[in-house]
Amino acid sequence: MPMSAEALHADLAEAFPDAEIVIDDLAGDGDHYRARIVSAAFAGLSRVRQHQLVYGALKGKMGGELHALALETSAPSGKEG
């Protein structure tokens, strides 16, 4: 069963409570999303490490309920890792 944008947002907001999160359904099928996440948790981290934190927050749902997720992550300063 596909993951809803609301469920994806909820999981991310739980893991990154300070974050600004924008979810886009790229294909309209509930299976391909883009997530833009701006969080202080990403400050000073490489983009790879930022993405690892996001995948960790999804608790194994990638590849199952969630087929494809394009990530854009950054710290609030606007500087990316």
mmJSON file of the N, C-alpha and C atoms, coordinates in Angstrom:
{"data_MODEL":{"atom_site":{
"group_PDB":["ATOM","ATOM","ATOM","ATOM","ATOM","ATOM","ATOM","ATOM","ATOM","ATOM","ATOM","ATOM","ATOM","ATOM","ATOM","ATOM","ATOM","ATOM","ATOM","ATOM","ATOM","ATOM","ATOM","ATOM","ATOM","ATOM","ATOM","ATOM","ATOM","ATOM","ATOM","ATOM","ATOM","ATOM","ATOM","ATOM","ATOM","ATOM","ATOM","ATOM","ATOM","ATOM","ATOM","ATOM","ATOM","ATOM","ATOM","ATOM","ATOM","ATOM","ATOM","ATOM","ATOM","ATOM","ATOM","ATOM","ATOM","ATOM","ATOM","ATOM","ATOM","ATOM","ATOM","ATOM","ATOM","ATOM","ATOM","ATOM","ATOM","ATOM","ATOM","ATOM","ATOM","ATOM","ATOM","ATOM","ATOM","ATOM","ATOM","ATOM","ATOM","ATOM","ATOM","ATOM","ATOM","ATOM","ATOM","ATOM","ATOM","ATOM","ATOM","ATOM","ATOM","ATOM","ATOM","ATOM","ATOM","ATOM","ATOM","ATOM","ATOM","ATOM","ATOM","ATOM","ATOM","ATOM","ATOM","ATOM","ATOM","ATOM","ATOM","ATOM","ATOM","ATOM","ATOM","ATOM","ATOM","ATOM","ATOM","ATOM","ATOM","ATOM","ATOM","ATOM","ATOM","ATOM","ATOM","ATOM","ATOM","ATOM","ATOM","ATOM","ATOM","ATOM","ATOM","ATOM","ATOM","ATOM","ATOM","ATOM","ATOM","ATOM","ATOM","ATOM","ATOM","ATOM","ATOM","ATOM","ATOM","ATOM","ATOM","ATOM","ATOM","ATOM","ATOM","ATOM","ATOM","ATOM","ATOM","ATOM","ATOM","ATOM","ATOM","ATOM","ATOM","ATOM","ATOM","ATOM","ATOM","ATOM","ATOM","ATOM","ATOM","ATOM","ATOM","ATOM","ATOM","ATOM","ATOM","ATOM","ATOM","ATOM","ATOM","ATOM","ATOM","ATOM","ATOM","ATOM","ATOM","ATOM","ATOM","ATOM","ATOM","ATOM","ATOM","ATOM","ATOM","ATOM","ATOM","ATOM","ATOM","ATOM","ATOM","ATOM","ATOM","ATOM","ATOM","ATOM","ATOM","ATOM","ATOM","ATOM","ATOM","ATOM","ATOM","ATOM","ATOM","ATOM","ATOM","ATOM","ATOM","ATOM","ATOM","ATOM","ATOM","ATOM","ATOM","ATOM","ATOM","ATOM","ATOM","ATOM","ATOM","ATOM","ATOM","ATOM","ATOM","ATOM","ATOM","ATOM","ATOM","ATOM","ATOM"],
"id":[1,2,3,4,5,6,7,8,9,10,11,12,13,14,15,16,17,18,19,20,21,22,23,24,25,26,27,28,29,30,31,32,33,34,35,36,37,38,39,40,41,42,43,44,45,46,47,48,49,50,51,52,53,54,55,56,57,58,59,60,61,62,63,64,65,66,67,68,69,70,71,72,73,74,75,76,77,78,79,80,81,82,83,84,85,86,87,88,89,90,91,92,93,94,95,96,97,98,99,100,101,102,103,104,105,106,107,108,109,110,111,112,113,114,115,116,117,118,119,120,121,122,123,124,125,126,127,128,129,130,131,132,133,134,135,136,137,138,139,140,141,142,143,144,145,146,147,148,149,150,151,152,153,154,155,156,157,158,159,160,161,162,163,164,165,166,167,168,169,170,171,172,173,174,175,176,177,178,179,180,181,182,183,184,185,186,187,188,189,190,191,192,193,194,195,196,197,198,199,200,201,202,203,204,205,206,207,208,209,210,211,212,213,214,215,216,217,218,219,220,221,222,223,224,225,226,227,228,229,230,231,232,233,234,235,236,237,238,239,240,241,242,243],
"type_symbol":["N","C","C","N","C","C","N","C","C","N","C","C","N","C","C","N","C","C","N","C","C","N","C","C","N","C","C","N","C","C","N","C","C","N","C","C","N","C","C","N","C","C","N","C","C","N","C","C","N","C","C","N","C","C","N","C","C","N","C","C","N","C","C","N","C","C","N","C","C","N","C","C","N","C","C","N","C","C","N","C","C","N","C","C","N","C","C","N","C","C","N","C","C","N","C","C","N","C","C","N","C","C","N","C","C","N","C","C","N","C","C","N","C","C","N","C","C","N","C","C","N","C","C","N","C","C","N","C","C","N","C","C","N","C","C","N","C","C","N","C","C","N","C","C","N","C","C","N","C","C","N","C","C","N","C","C","N","C","C","N","C","C","N","C","C","N","C","C","N","C","C","N","C","C","N","C","C","N","C","C","N","C","C","N","C","C","N","C","C","N","C","C","N","C","C","N","C","C","N","C","C","N","C","C","N","C","C","N","C","C","N","C","C","N","C","C","N","C","C","N","C","C","N","C","C","N","C","C","N","C","C","N","C","C","N","C","C","N","C","C","N","C","C"],
"label_atom_id":["N","CA","C","N","CA","C","N","CA","C","N","CA","C","N","CA","C","N","CA","C","N","CA","C","N","CA","C","N","CA","C","N","CA","C","N","CA","C","N","CA","C","N","CA","C","N","CA","C","N","CA","C","N","CA","C","N","CA","C","N","CA","C","N","CA","C","N","CA","C","N","CA","C","N","CA","C","N","CA","C","N","CA","C","N","CA","C","N","CA","C","N","CA","C","N","CA","C","N","CA","C","N","CA","C","N","CA","C","N","CA","C","N","CA","C","N","CA","C","N","CA","C","N","CA","C","N","CA","C","N","CA","C","N","CA","C","N","CA","C","N","CA","C","N","CA","C","N","CA","C","N","CA","C","N","CA","C","N","CA","C","N","CA","C","N","CA","C","N","CA","C","N","CA","C","N","CA","C","N","CA","C","N","CA","C","N","CA","C","N","CA","C","N","CA","C","N","CA","C","N","CA","C","N","CA","C","N","CA","C","N","CA","C","N","CA","C","N","CA","C","N","CA","C","N","CA","C","N","CA","C","N","CA","C","N","CA","C","N","CA","C","N","CA","C","N","CA","C","N","CA","C","N","CA","C","N","CA","C","N","CA","C","N","CA","C","N","CA","C","N","CA","C","N","CA","C","N","CA","C","N","CA","C"],
"label_alt_id":[null,null,null,null,null,null,null,null,null,null,null,null,null,null,null,null,null,null,null,null,null,null,null,null,null,null,null,null,null,null,null,null,null,null,null,null,null,null,null,null,null,null,null,null,null,null,null,null,null,null,null,null,null,null,null,null,null,null,null,null,null,null,null,null,null,null,null,null,null,null,null,null,null,null,null,null,null,null,null,null,null,null,null,null,null,null,null,null,null,null,null,null,null,null,null,null,null,null,null,null,null,null,null,null,null,null,null,null,null,null,null,null,null,null,null,null,null,null,null,null,null,null,null,null,null,null,null,null,null,null,null,null,null,null,null,null,null,null,null,null,null,null,null,null,null,null,null,null,null,null,null,null,null,null,null,null,null,null,null,null,null,null,null,null,null,null,null,null,null,null,null,null,null,null,null,null,null,null,null,null,null,null,null,null,null,null,null,null,null,null,null,null,null,null,null,null,null,null,null,null,null,null,null,null,null,null,null,null,null,null,null,null,null,null,null,null,null,null,null,null,null,null,null,null,null,null,null,null,null,null,null,null,null,null,null,null,null,null,null,null,null,null,null],
"label_comp_id":["MET","MET","MET","PRO","PRO","PRO","MET","MET","MET","SER","SER","SER","ALA","ALA","ALA","GLU","GLU","GLU","ALA","ALA","ALA","LEU","LEU","LEU","HIS","HIS","HIS","ALA","ALA","ALA","ASP","ASP","ASP","LEU","LEU","LEU","ALA","ALA","ALA","GLU","GLU","GLU","ALA","ALA","ALA","PHE","PHE","PHE","PRO","PRO","PRO","ASP","ASP","ASP","ALA","ALA","ALA","GLU","GLU","GLU","ILE","ILE","ILE","VAL","VAL","VAL","ILE","ILE","ILE","ASP","ASP","ASP","ASP","ASP","ASP","LEU","LEU","LEU","ALA","ALA","ALA","GLY","GLY","GLY","ASP","ASP","ASP","GLY","GLY","GLY","ASP","ASP","ASP","HIS","HIS","HIS","TYR","TYR","TYR","ARG","ARG","ARG","ALA","ALA","ALA","ARG","ARG","ARG","ILE","ILE","ILE","VAL","VAL","VAL","SER","SER","SER","ALA","ALA","ALA","ALA","ALA","ALA","PHE","PHE","PHE","ALA","ALA","ALA","GLY","GLY","GLY","LEU","LEU","LEU","SER","SER","SER","ARG","ARG","ARG","VAL","VAL","VAL","ARG","ARG","ARG","GLN","GLN","GLN","HIS","HIS","HIS","GLN","GLN","GLN","LEU","LEU","LEU","VAL","VAL","VAL","TYR","TYR","TYR","GLY","GLY","GLY","ALA","ALA","ALA","LEU","LEU","LEU","LYS","LYS","LYS","GLY","GLY","GLY","LYS","LYS","LYS","MET","MET","MET","GLY","GLY","GLY","GLY","GLY","GLY","GLU","GLU","GLU","LEU","LEU","LEU","HIS","HIS","HIS","ALA","ALA","ALA","LEU","LEU","LEU","ALA","ALA","ALA","LEU","LEU","LEU","GLU","GLU","GLU","THR","THR","THR","SER","SER","SER","ALA","ALA","ALA","PRO","PRO","PRO","SER","SER","SER","GLY","GLY","GLY","LYS","LYS","LYS","GLU","GLU","GLU","GLY","GLY","GLY"],
"label_asym_id":["A","A","A","A","A","A","A","A","A","A","A","A","A","A","A","A","A","A","A","A","A","A","A","A","A","A","A","A","A","A","A","A","A","A","A","A","A","A","A","A","A","A","A","A","A","A","A","A","A","A","A","A","A","A","A","A","A","A","A","A","A","A","A","A","A","A","A","A","A","A","A","A","A","A","A","A","A","A","A","A","A","A","A","A","A","A","A","A","A","A","A","A","A","A","A","A","A","A","A","A","A","A","A","A","A","A","A","A","A","A","A","A","A","A","A","A","A","A","A","A","A","A","A","A","A","A","A","A","A","A","A","A","A","A","A","A","A","A","A","A","A","A","A","A","A","A","A","A","A","A","A","A","A","A","A","A","A","A","A","A","A","A","A","A","A","A","A","A","A","A","A","A","A","A","A","A","A","A","A","A","A","A","A","A","A","A","A","A","A","A","A","A","A","A","A","A","A","A","A","A","A","A","A","A","A","A","A","A","A","A","A","A","A","A","A","A","A","A","A","A","A","A","A","A","A","A","A","A","A","A","A","A","A","A","A","A","A","A","A","A","A","A","A"],
"label_entity_id":["1","1","1","1","1","1","1","1","1","1","1","1","1","1","1","1","1","1","1","1","1","1","1","1","1","1","1","1","1","1","1","1","1","1","1","1","1","1","1","1","1","1","1","1","1","1","1","1","1","1","1","1","1","1","1","1","1","1","1","1","1","1","1","1","1","1","1","1","1","1","1","1","1","1","1","1","1","1","1","1","1","1","1","1","1","1","1","1","1","1","1","1","1","1","1","1","1","1","1","1","1","1","1","1","1","1","1","1","1","1","1","1","1","1","1","1","1","1","1","1","1","1","1","1","1","1","1","1","1","1","1","1","1","1","1","1","1","1","1","1","1","1","1","1","1","1","1","1","1","1","1","1","1","1","1","1","1","1","1","1","1","1","1","1","1","1","1","1","1","1","1","1","1","1","1","1","1","1","1","1","1","1","1","1","1","1","1","1","1","1","1","1","1","1","1","1","1","1","1","1","1","1","1","1","1","1","1","1","1","1","1","1","1","1","1","1","1","1","1","1","1","1","1","1","1","1","1","1","1","1","1","1","1","1","1","1","1","1","1","1","1","1","1"],
"label_seq_id":[1,1,1,2,2,2,3,3,3,4,4,4,5,5,5,6,6,6,7,7,7,8,8,8,9,9,9,10,10,10,11,11,11,12,12,12,13,13,13,14,14,14,15,15,15,16,16,16,17,17,17,18,18,18,19,19,19,20,20,20,21,21,21,22,22,22,23,23,23,24,24,24,25,25,25,26,26,26,27,27,27,28,28,28,29,29,29,30,30,30,31,31,31,32,32,32,33,33,33,34,34,34,35,35,35,36,36,36,37,37,37,38,38,38,39,39,39,40,40,40,41,41,41,42,42,42,43,43,43,44,44,44,45,45,45,46,46,46,47,47,47,48,48,48,49,49,49,50,50,50,51,51,51,52,52,52,53,53,53,54,54,54,55,55,55,56,56,56,57,57,57,58,58,58,59,59,59,60,60,60,61,61,61,62,62,62,63,63,63,64,64,64,65,65,65,66,66,66,67,67,67,68,68,68,69,69,69,70,70,70,71,71,71,72,72,72,73,73,73,74,74,74,75,75,75,76,76,76,77,77,77,78,78,78,79,79,79,80,80,80,81,81,81],
"pdbx_PDB_ins_code":[null,null,null,null,null,null,null,null,null,null,null,null,null,null,null,null,null,null,null,null,null,null,null,null,null,null,null,null,null,null,null,null,null,null,null,null,null,null,null,null,null,null,null,null,null,null,null,null,null,null,null,null,null,null,null,null,null,null,null,null,null,null,null,null,null,null,null,null,null,null,null,null,null,null,null,null,null,null,null,null,null,null,null,null,null,null,null,null,null,null,null,null,null,null,null,null,null,null,null,null,null,null,null,null,null,null,null,null,null,null,null,null,null,null,null,null,null,null,null,null,null,null,null,null,null,null,null,null,null,null,null,null,null,null,null,null,null,null,null,null,null,null,null,null,null,null,null,null,null,null,null,null,null,null,null,null,null,null,null,null,null,null,null,null,null,null,null,null,null,null,null,null,null,null,null,null,null,null,null,null,null,null,null,null,null,null,null,null,null,null,null,null,null,null,null,null,null,null,null,null,null,null,null,null,null,null,null,null,null,null,null,null,null,null,null,null,null,null,null,null,null,null,null,null,null,null,null,null,null,null,null,null,null,null,null,null,null,null,null,null,null,null,null],
"Cartn_x":[0.841,0.0,0.88,0.611,1.433,1.339,2.337,2.39,1.801,0.942,0.375,1.392,1.214,2.069,1.941,0.739,0.511,1.303,1.312,2.06,3.558,4.026,5.44,5.798,4.975,5.21,5.225,4.298,4.218,5.482,5.98,7.207,8.388,8.48,9.591,9.47,8.254,8.047,8.341,8.078,8.388,9.9,10.638,12.091,12.786,12.199,12.801,11.757,11.461,10.352,10.53,11.776,12.027,11.949,11.794,12.013,10.859,11.245,10.278,10.277,9.117,9.023,7.985,8.392,7.469,7.53,6.372,6.28,5.558,6.153,5.507,5.313,4.108,3.829,4.181,5.28,5.817,5.019,4.427,3.743,2.241,1.764,0.337,-0.101,0.874,0.538,0.786,1.171,1.438,2.672,3.538,4.695,6.005,5.915,7.107,6.992,7.819,7.74,9.066,8.955,10.128,9.864,10.864,10.772,11.855,11.418,12.367,12.315,13.462,13.52,14.609,14.216,15.17,15.149,16.272,16.324,17.692,17.699,18.957,19.725,19.044,19.712,20.733,20.609,21.499,22.728,22.796,23.902,25.236,26.144,27.492,27.629,26.547,26.608,26.708,27.37,27.411,26.013,25.786,24.482,24.188,25.201,25.004,24.532,25.171,24.775,23.369,23.042,21.687,20.658,20.929,19.995,19.91,21.024,20.999,20.085,20.112,19.228,17.763,17.472,16.092,15.651,16.488,16.12,15.941,16.778,16.626,15.291,14.867,13.599,12.406,12.589,11.491,11.345,12.195,12.04,11.83,12.65,12.592,11.477,10.781,9.669,10.137,11.375,11.913,12.005,11.529,11.57,10.365,9.603,8.386,7.192,6.658,5.518,5.909,7.171,7.658,8.653,8.291,9.124,10.269,9.969,10.995,10.84,11.962,11.957,13.156,12.889,13.946,14.082,15.288,15.507,16.236,15.785,16.507,16.591,17.798,17.972,18.934,18.694,19.598,19.354,20.329,20.191,19.527,18.932,18.186,18.992,20.296,21.106,21.072,20.589,20.561,21.793,22.784,23.998,23.735,24.128,23.937,25.27,25.19,26.374,27.148],
"Cartn_y":[-1.192,0.0,1.247,2.201,3.411,4.229,5.045,5.93,7.279,7.832,9.144,10.245,11.376,12.525,12.946,12.822,13.198,12.293,10.981,10.038,10.299,10.595,10.915,12.175,13.196,14.447,14.196,13.38,13.096,12.408,11.43,10.735,11.704,12.563,13.513,14.569,15.042,16.058,15.492,14.21,13.568,13.522,13.216,13.101,14.462,15.438,16.772,17.814,17.932,18.794,20.27,20.716,22.125,22.414,21.388,21.51,22.172,22.828,23.218,22.072,21.486,20.303,20.559,20.337,20.44,19.116,18.49,17.212,17.445,16.959,17.009,15.581,15.251,13.953,14.094,13.487,13.735,13.058,11.907,11.155,11.043,11.528,11.427,10.031,9.171,7.773,7.404,8.387,8.099,7.245,7.204,6.313,7.028,8.205,8.955,10.38,10.7,11.998,12.742,14.047,14.883,15.507,15.464,16.094,17.156,18.386,19.463,19.657,19.491,19.556,20.541,21.556,22.524,22.359,21.894,21.603,21.944,22.462,22.721,21.427,20.29,18.997,18.724,19.408,19.171,20.076,21.016,21.98,21.256,21.581,21.033,19.613,19.013,17.643,17.616,16.588,16.41,16.063,16.258,15.923,14.432,13.597,12.148,11.864,12.482,12.247,12.793,13.945,14.499,13.5,12.935,11.992,10.71,10.28,9.102,9.338,10.545,10.86,10.774,11.27,11.225,9.781,8.982,7.584,6.857,7.169,6.585,6.954,8.195,8.67,7.942,7.407,6.728,5.27,4.834,3.542,2.384,2.32,1.173,1.208,2.322,2.388,2.582,3.063,3.2,1.823,1.717,0.441,-0.428,-0.059,-0.785,0.073,0.755,1.658,2.832,3.189,4.368,3.911,4.063,3.533,4.474,5.74,6.686,8.003,8.506,9.774,10.594,11.723,12.67,13.631,13.779,14.604,15.888,16.968,18.235,18.623,18.583,18.885,20.044,20.841,21.945,22.4,23.122,23.773,25.132,25.716,26.967,28.129,28.116,29.211,29.266,28.188,28.138,27.477,27.227,26.543,25.039,24.404,22.966,22.265,20.994,20.242,19.721],
"Cartn_z":[0.0,0.0,0.0,-0.877,-0.933,0.354,0.548,1.711,1.314,2.14,1.827,2.126,1.456,1.723,3.182,3.737,5.132,6.077,5.783,6.624,6.525,5.325,5.129,5.909,5.794,6.51,8.012,8.505,9.941,10.444,9.7,10.102,10.143,9.139,9.082,10.176,10.431,11.463,12.854,13.047,14.325,14.536,13.475,13.575,13.601,12.919,12.797,13.195,14.504,14.937,14.589,14.405,14.1,12.608,11.803,10.364,9.624,8.517,7.503,6.499,6.262,5.402,4.321,3.072,1.946,1.194,1.013,0.308,-1.018,-2.108,-3.417,-3.914,-4.351,-4.967,-6.448,-6.856,-8.191,-9.296,-9.006,-10.055,-9.829,-8.693,-8.398,-8.0,-7.712,-7.407,-5.947,-5.113,-3.717,-3.521,-4.512,-4.468,-4.789,-5.374,-5.79,-5.256,-4.276,-3.622,-3.694,-3.573,-3.286,-1.926,-1.076,0.239,0.344,0.653,0.953,2.456,3.102,4.564,4.967,5.71,6.243,7.761,8.325,9.75,10.322,11.545,12.239,12.47,12.462,12.649,11.551,10.409,9.283,9.29,10.211,10.235,10.353,9.455,9.505,8.987,8.524,8.03,6.513,5.994,4.544,4.045,2.772,2.198,2.381,2.221,2.407,3.829,4.814,6.209,6.477,5.891,6.036,5.519,4.349,3.749,4.568,5.152,6.018,7.218,7.777,8.902,8.478,7.281,6.792,6.59,5.936,5.716,7.04,8.022,9.353,9.982,9.759,10.321,9.71,8.499,7.819,8.262,9.173,9.856,8.892,7.868,6.969,5.934,5.811,4.852,3.411,3.229,1.873,1.24,0.015,-0.678,-0.372,0.644,0.977,0.626,1.651,1.429,0.539,0.608,-0.11,-1.161,-2.423,-3.504,-3.864,-4.037,-4.476,-3.728,-3.244,-2.522,-2.959,-3.598,-3.947,-2.77,-2.274,-1.092,-1.429,-0.814,-0.799,0.664,1.219,2.638,2.808,3.844,4.152,5.587,6.102,7.413,7.191,8.232,8.069,7.51,7.636,7.113,5.593,4.985,3.528,2.959,3.8,3.343,3.326,2.219,2.106,2.306,2.747,3.1,1.983],
"occupancy":[1.0,1.0,1.0,1.0,1.0,1.0,1.0,1.0,1.0,1.0,1.0,1.0,1.0,1.0,1.0,1.0,1.0,1.0,1.0,1.0,1.0,1.0,1.0,1.0,1.0,1.0,1.0,1.0,1.0,1.0,1.0,1.0,1.0,1.0,1.0,1.0,1.0,1.0,1.0,1.0,1.0,1.0,1.0,1.0,1.0,1.0,1.0,1.0,1.0,1.0,1.0,1.0,1.0,1.0,1.0,1.0,1.0,1.0,1.0,1.0,1.0,1.0,1.0,1.0,1.0,1.0,1.0,1.0,1.0,1.0,1.0,1.0,1.0,1.0,1.0,1.0,1.0,1.0,1.0,1.0,1.0,1.0,1.0,1.0,1.0,1.0,1.0,1.0,1.0,1.0,1.0,1.0,1.0,1.0,1.0,1.0,1.0,1.0,1.0,1.0,1.0,1.0,1.0,1.0,1.0,1.0,1.0,1.0,1.0,1.0,1.0,1.0,1.0,1.0,1.0,1.0,1.0,1.0,1.0,1.0,1.0,1.0,1.0,1.0,1.0,1.0,1.0,1.0,1.0,1.0,1.0,1.0,1.0,1.0,1.0,1.0,1.0,1.0,1.0,1.0,1.0,1.0,1.0,1.0,1.0,1.0,1.0,1.0,1.0,1.0,1.0,1.0,1.0,1.0,1.0,1.0,1.0,1.0,1.0,1.0,1.0,1.0,1.0,1.0,1.0,1.0,1.0,1.0,1.0,1.0,1.0,1.0,1.0,1.0,1.0,1.0,1.0,1.0,1.0,1.0,1.0,1.0,1.0,1.0,1.0,1.0,1.0,1.0,1.0,1.0,1.0,1.0,1.0,1.0,1.0,1.0,1.0,1.0,1.0,1.0,1.0,1.0,1.0,1.0,1.0,1.0,1.0,1.0,1.0,1.0,1.0,1.0,1.0,1.0,1.0,1.0,1.0,1.0,1.0,1.0,1.0,1.0,1.0,1.0,1.0,1.0,1.0,1.0,1.0,1.0,1.0,1.0,1.0,1.0,1.0,1.0,1.0,1.0,1.0,1.0,1.0,1.0,1.0],
"B_iso_or_equiv":[0.0,0.0,0.0,0.0,0.0,0.0,0.0,0.0,0.0,0.0,0.0,0.0,0.0,0.0,0.0,0.0,0.0,0.0,0.0,0.0,0.0,0.0,0.0,0.0,0.0,0.0,0.0,0.0,0.0,0.0,0.0,0.0,0.0,0.0,0.0,0.0,0.0,0.0,0.0,0.0,0.0,0.0,0.0,0.0,0.0,0.0,0.0,0.0,0.0,0.0,0.0,0.0,0.0,0.0,0.0,0.0,0.0,0.0,0.0,0.0,0.0,0.0,0.0,0.0,0.0,0.0,0.0,0.0,0.0,0.0,0.0,0.0,0.0,0.0,0.0,0.0,0.0,0.0,0.0,0.0,0.0,0.0,0.0,0.0,0.0,0.0,0.0,0.0,0.0,0.0,0.0,0.0,0.0,0.0,0.0,0.0,0.0,0.0,0.0,0.0,0.0,0.0,0.0,0.0,0.0,0.0,0.0,0.0,0.0,0.0,0.0,0.0,0.0,0.0,0.0,0.0,0.0,0.0,0.0,0.0,0.0,0.0,0.0,0.0,0.0,0.0,0.0,0.0,0.0,0.0,0.0,0.0,0.0,0.0,0.0,0.0,0.0,0.0,0.0,0.0,0.0,0.0,0.0,0.0,0.0,0.0,0.0,0.0,0.0,0.0,0.0,0.0,0.0,0.0,0.0,0.0,0.0,0.0,0.0,0.0,0.0,0.0,0.0,0.0,0.0,0.0,0.0,0.0,0.0,0.0,0.0,0.0,0.0,0.0,0.0,0.0,0.0,0.0,0.0,0.0,0.0,0.0,0.0,0.0,0.0,0.0,0.0,0.0,0.0,0.0,0.0,0.0,0.0,0.0,0.0,0.0,0.0,0.0,0.0,0.0,0.0,0.0,0.0,0.0,0.0,0.0,0.0,0.0,0.0,0.0,0.0,0.0,0.0,0.0,0.0,0.0,0.0,0.0,0.0,0.0,0.0,0.0,0.0,0.0,0.0,0.0,0.0,0.0,0.0,0.0,0.0,0.0,0.0,0.0,0.0,0.0,0.0,0.0,0.0,0.0,0.0,0.0,0.0],
"pdbx_formal_charge":[null,null,null,null,null,null,null,null,null,null,null,null,null,null,null,null,null,null,null,null,null,null,null,null,null,null,null,null,null,null,null,null,null,null,null,null,null,null,null,null,null,null,null,null,null,null,null,null,null,null,null,null,null,null,null,null,null,null,null,null,null,null,null,null,null,null,null,null,null,null,null,null,null,null,null,null,null,null,null,null,null,null,null,null,null,null,null,null,null,null,null,null,null,null,null,null,null,null,null,null,null,null,null,null,null,null,null,null,null,null,null,null,null,null,null,null,null,null,null,null,null,null,null,null,null,null,null,null,null,null,null,null,null,null,null,null,null,null,null,null,null,null,null,null,null,null,null,null,null,null,null,null,null,null,null,null,null,null,null,null,null,null,null,null,null,null,null,null,null,null,null,null,null,null,null,null,null,null,null,null,null,null,null,null,null,null,null,null,null,null,null,null,null,null,null,null,null,null,null,null,null,null,null,null,null,null,null,null,null,null,null,null,null,null,null,null,null,null,null,null,null,null,null,null,null,null,null,null,null,null,null,null,null,null,null,null,null,null,null,null,null,null,null],
"auth_seq_id":[1,1,1,2,2,2,3,3,3,4,4,4,5,5,5,6,6,6,7,7,7,8,8,8,9,9,9,10,10,10,11,11,11,12,12,12,13,13,13,14,14,14,15,15,15,16,16,16,17,17,17,18,18,18,19,19,19,20,20,20,21,21,21,22,22,22,23,23,23,24,24,24,25,25,25,26,26,26,27,27,27,28,28,28,29,29,29,30,30,30,31,31,31,32,32,32,33,33,33,34,34,34,35,35,35,36,36,36,37,37,37,38,38,38,39,39,39,40,40,40,41,41,41,42,42,42,43,43,43,44,44,44,45,45,45,46,46,46,47,47,47,48,48,48,49,49,49,50,50,50,51,51,51,52,52,52,53,53,53,54,54,54,55,55,55,56,56,56,57,57,57,58,58,58,59,59,59,60,60,60,61,61,61,62,62,62,63,63,63,64,64,64,65,65,65,66,66,66,67,67,67,68,68,68,69,69,69,70,70,70,71,71,71,72,72,72,73,73,73,74,74,74,75,75,75,76,76,76,77,77,77,78,78,78,79,79,79,80,80,80,81,81,81],
"auth_comp_id":["MET","MET","MET","PRO","PRO","PRO","MET","MET","MET","SER","SER","SER","ALA","ALA","ALA","GLU","GLU","GLU","ALA","ALA","ALA","LEU","LEU","LEU","HIS","HIS","HIS","ALA","ALA","ALA","ASP","ASP","ASP","LEU","LEU","LEU","ALA","ALA","ALA","GLU","GLU","GLU","ALA","ALA","ALA","PHE","PHE","PHE","PRO","PRO","PRO","ASP","ASP","ASP","ALA","ALA","ALA","GLU","GLU","GLU","ILE","ILE","ILE","VAL","VAL","VAL","ILE","ILE","ILE","ASP","ASP","ASP","ASP","ASP","ASP","LEU","LEU","LEU","ALA","ALA","ALA","GLY","GLY","GLY","ASP","ASP","ASP","GLY","GLY","GLY","ASP","ASP","ASP","HIS","HIS","HIS","TYR","TYR","TYR","ARG","ARG","ARG","ALA","ALA","ALA","ARG","ARG","ARG","ILE","ILE","ILE","VAL","VAL","VAL","SER","SER","SER","ALA","ALA","ALA","ALA","ALA","ALA","PHE","PHE","PHE","ALA","ALA","ALA","GLY","GLY","GLY","LEU","LEU","LEU","SER","SER","SER","ARG","ARG","ARG","VAL","VAL","VAL","ARG","ARG","ARG","GLN","GLN","GLN","HIS","HIS","HIS","GLN","GLN","GLN","LEU","LEU","LEU","VAL","VAL","VAL","TYR","TYR","TYR","GLY","GLY","GLY","ALA","ALA","ALA","LEU","LEU","LEU","LYS","LYS","LYS","GLY","GLY","GLY","LYS","LYS","LYS","MET","MET","MET","GLY","GLY","GLY","GLY","GLY","GLY","GLU","GLU","GLU","LEU","LEU","LEU","HIS","HIS","HIS","ALA","ALA","ALA","LEU","LEU","LEU","ALA","ALA","ALA","LEU","LEU","LEU","GLU","GLU","GLU","THR","THR","THR","SER","SER","SER","ALA","ALA","ALA","PRO","PRO","PRO","SER","SER","SER","GLY","GLY","GLY","LYS","LYS","LYS","GLU","GLU","GLU","GLY","GLY","GLY"],
"auth_asym_id":["A","A","A","A","A","A","A","A","A","A","A","A","A","A","A","A","A","A","A","A","A","A","A","A","A","A","A","A","A","A","A","A","A","A","A","A","A","A","A","A","A","A","A","A","A","A","A","A","A","A","A","A","A","A","A","A","A","A","A","A","A","A","A","A","A","A","A","A","A","A","A","A","A","A","A","A","A","A","A","A","A","A","A","A","A","A","A","A","A","A","A","A","A","A","A","A","A","A","A","A","A","A","A","A","A","A","A","A","A","A","A","A","A","A","A","A","A","A","A","A","A","A","A","A","A","A","A","A","A","A","A","A","A","A","A","A","A","A","A","A","A","A","A","A","A","A","A","A","A","A","A","A","A","A","A","A","A","A","A","A","A","A","A","A","A","A","A","A","A","A","A","A","A","A","A","A","A","A","A","A","A","A","A","A","A","A","A","A","A","A","A","A","A","A","A","A","A","A","A","A","A","A","A","A","A","A","A","A","A","A","A","A","A","A","A","A","A","A","A","A","A","A","A","A","A","A","A","A","A","A","A","A","A","A","A","A","A","A","A","A","A","A","A"],
"auth_atom_id":["N","CA","C","N","CA","C","N","CA","C","N","CA","C","N","CA","C","N","CA","C","N","CA","C","N","CA","C","N","CA","C","N","CA","C","N","CA","C","N","CA","C","N","CA","C","N","CA","C","N","CA","C","N","CA","C","N","CA","C","N","CA","C","N","CA","C","N","CA","C","N","CA","C","N","CA","C","N","CA","C","N","CA","C","N","CA","C","N","CA","C","N","CA","C","N","CA","C","N","CA","C","N","CA","C","N","CA","C","N","CA","C","N","CA","C","N","CA","C","N","CA","C","N","CA","C","N","CA","C","N","CA","C","N","CA","C","N","CA","C","N","CA","C","N","CA","C","N","CA","C","N","CA","C","N","CA","C","N","CA","C","N","CA","C","N","CA","C","N","CA","C","N","CA","C","N","CA","C","N","CA","C","N","CA","C","N","CA","C","N","CA","C","N","CA","C","N","CA","C","N","CA","C","N","CA","C","N","CA","C","N","CA","C","N","CA","C","N","CA","C","N","CA","C","N","CA","C","N","CA","C","N","CA","C","N","CA","C","N","CA","C","N","CA","C","N","CA","C","N","CA","C","N","CA","C","N","CA","C","N","CA","C","N","CA","C","N","CA","C","N","CA","C","N","CA","C","N","CA","C","N","CA","C"],
"pdbx_PDB_model_num":[1,1,1,1,1,1,1,1,1,1,1,1,1,1,1,1,1,1,1,1,1,1,1,1,1,1,1,1,1,1,1,1,1,1,1,1,1,1,1,1,1,1,1,1,1,1,1,1,1,1,1,1,1,1,1,1,1,1,1,1,1,1,1,1,1,1,1,1,1,1,1,1,1,1,1,1,1,1,1,1,1,1,1,1,1,1,1,1,1,1,1,1,1,1,1,1,1,1,1,1,1,1,1,1,1,1,1,1,1,1,1,1,1,1,1,1,1,1,1,1,1,1,1,1,1,1,1,1,1,1,1,1,1,1,1,1,1,1,1,1,1,1,1,1,1,1,1,1,1,1,1,1,1,1,1,1,1,1,1,1,1,1,1,1,1,1,1,1,1,1,1,1,1,1,1,1,1,1,1,1,1,1,1,1,1,1,1,1,1,1,1,1,1,1,1,1,1,1,1,1,1,1,1,1,1,1,1,1,1,1,1,1,1,1,1,1,1,1,1,1,1,1,1,1,1,1,1,1,1,1,1,1,1,1,1,1,1,1,1,1,1,1,1]
}}}
